[in-house]
Amino acid sequence: MSEGPQWHLDVETAKRECRTCLDKWQGQIERLRQLVENSDAFGPDALRVSFEESIPDMTQAAQASIARLQILIQIRAGKVNYGGSEERID
Protein backbone atom coordinates (compact mmCIF):
# COMPACT_ATOMS: atom_id res chain seq x y z
CA MET A 1 0.00 0.00 0.00
CA SER A 2 1.24 3.51 -0.79
CA GLU A 3 1.88 5.56 2.28
CA GLY A 4 -0.28 8.66 2.40
CA PRO A 5 -0.45 11.16 5.22
CA GLN A 6 -1.28 9.29 8.44
CA TRP A 7 -4.35 11.42 9.27
CA HIS A 8 -6.02 10.07 6.13
CA LEU A 9 -6.37 6.75 7.91
CA ASP A 10 -7.68 8.01 11.26
CA VAL A 11 -11.47 8.41 11.40
CA GLU A 12 -11.47 10.70 14.43
CA THR A 13 -8.88 13.01 12.90
CA ALA A 14 -10.80 13.01 9.61
CA LYS A 15 -13.99 13.94 11.48
CA ARG A 16 -12.19 16.76 13.27
CA GLU A 17 -10.83 18.02 9.94
CA CYS A 18 -14.37 17.92 8.51
CA ARG A 19 -15.78 19.89 11.43
CA THR A 20 -13.02 22.49 11.16
CA CYS A 21 -13.60 22.97 7.44
CA LEU A 22 -17.38 23.07 7.83
CA ASP A 23 -17.01 25.70 10.57
CA LYS A 24 -14.90 27.83 8.24
CA TRP A 25 -17.46 27.40 5.46
CA GLN A 26 -20.26 28.34 7.88
CA GLY A 27 -18.30 31.48 8.80
CA GLN A 28 -18.16 32.46 5.13
CA ILE A 29 -21.90 31.82 4.76
CA GLU A 30 -22.51 34.02 7.81
CA ARG A 31 -20.44 36.75 6.17
CA LEU A 32 -22.74 36.58 3.13
CA ARG A 33 -25.83 36.64 5.36
CA GLN A 34 -24.54 39.82 6.99
CA LEU A 35 -23.91 41.30 3.56
CA VAL A 36 -27.53 40.54 2.61
CA GLU A 37 -28.87 41.98 5.86
CA ASN A 38 -26.77 45.15 5.52
CA SER A 39 -27.11 45.47 1.75
CA ASP A 40 -29.14 48.69 2.05
CA ALA A 41 -26.10 50.37 3.60
CA PHE A 42 -24.02 49.73 0.46
CA GLY A 43 -24.14 51.44 -2.89
CA PRO A 44 -24.54 49.07 -5.86
CA ASP A 45 -20.81 49.08 -6.70
CA ALA A 46 -19.73 48.60 -3.08
CA LEU A 47 -22.19 45.72 -2.67
CA ARG A 48 -20.87 44.04 -5.82
CA VAL A 49 -17.25 44.50 -4.72
CA SER A 50 -17.99 43.12 -1.24
CA PHE A 51 -19.68 40.10 -2.77
CA GLU A 52 -16.87 39.52 -5.28
CA GLU A 53 -14.25 39.79 -2.53
CA SER A 54 -16.01 37.06 -0.56
CA ILE A 55 -16.08 34.54 -3.43
CA PRO A 56 -12.45 33.23 -3.18
CA ASP A 57 -12.75 32.52 0.57
CA MET A 58 -16.20 30.98 0.12
CA THR A 59 -14.97 28.78 -2.71
CA GLN A 60 -11.89 27.67 -0.80
CA ALA A 61 -13.93 26.84 2.32
CA ALA A 62 -16.50 24.88 0.29
CA GLN A 63 -13.87 22.92 -1.63
CA ALA A 64 -11.94 22.11 1.54
CA SER A 65 -15.13 20.86 3.20
CA ILE A 66 -16.01 18.66 0.24
CA ALA A 67 -12.49 17.25 0.05
CA ARG A 68 -12.44 16.40 3.76
CA LEU A 69 -15.88 14.78 3.53
CA GLN A 70 -14.71 12.66 0.60
CA ILE A 71 -11.69 11.52 2.60
CA LEU A 72 -13.90 10.62 5.57
CA ILE A 73 -16.23 8.66 3.29
CA GLN A 74 -13.28 6.77 1.79
CA ILE A 75 -11.92 5.94 5.23
CA ARG A 76 -15.33 4.73 6.41
CA ALA A 77 -15.61 2.59 3.26
CA GLY A 78 -12.17 1.10 3.99
CA LYS A 79 -10.42 2.52 0.95
CA VAL A 80 -8.42 5.62 0.13
CA ASN A 81 -7.42 7.01 -3.27
CA TYR A 82 -3.79 8.07 -3.59
CA GLY A 83 -3.10 9.75 -6.91
CA GLY A 84 -5.96 7.99 -8.70
CA SER A 85 -5.17 4.44 -7.50
CA GLU A 86 -7.57 2.99 -4.98
CA GLU A 87 -6.18 1.02 -2.07
CA ARG A 88 -8.01 -0.96 0.64
CA ILE A 89 -7.16 -0.01 4.23
CA ASP A 90 -8.84 -2.90 6.07
N, C-alpha and C positions, 0 to 999 in steps of 0.2 A: 504494500500500500504506500502511496506517496505521502510524505509527511507534510501536512498543511499546518497552519497555526493551531496550537493546542486548544484555544478557546472554541474552535469550530466543533470540537468533539464533546464539549461540556454543555449539557442542556441548561443547567442553572446559569452559567455565564451567558449563554445565548439568549436566555430569557431576559437577563439583566440588560444586555445590549439592546434587545428589542424595546424594553421599557424606556431606556434612555433615549433612543432614537424617536420613539413615539411621543415622548414628552417634548422633545425639541420640535417635532412637527406640530404638536398641539400649540406650542408657543407661537409658532409662525401663523397658525390659523387664528389664534387670539389676536395677533397683530393685525391681521386682515379684518377681523370683526371690529376692532377699534377704529380702523380706517373707515369702515362702513358707517359705524355709529357717529363718527366725527366728520363725515364727508361734507356736511354743510359748511364747516369751518374752512374748507379748502377751495381755492379757485379751481377751475377745470384742469389747467395745466399742472398745478401743484398736486392735485389728486392723482392724475395720470402718472406723474413722476414718482410719487410715493408708492403707488401700486407697482410700477415697473421696477423700482428698487427692491421691492419685497420678493419678486419672482425668483432670483437666484437662490436665496436662502430657503424659500418654500420648496423649490425643486430639489435642492440638496437634501433637505430634511425628509421629504417624501421618498426619494430614491434610497436614502440610507435605511429608512424604516422598511421598505419593501425588501431590500437586500438582506437585512437582518432576519426578517420573517421567513424568507426563502431558506436561509441557513438553518433556522430553527426547525422548519418543516423537514429539511433533508436529514437533520440529526435525528428527529423523532421517527423518521421512516427508516433509519439505519443506514443511510447512504449519503455521501457528500461528493459533490462535483469539484474536482481540482482541474482547472484548465480544460474543461470539456470532457474529461474522462470520469466516469462514475465509478465510485469505489464503495463497497459495503464496509460498514464499521461495526458489525455485530460483535 
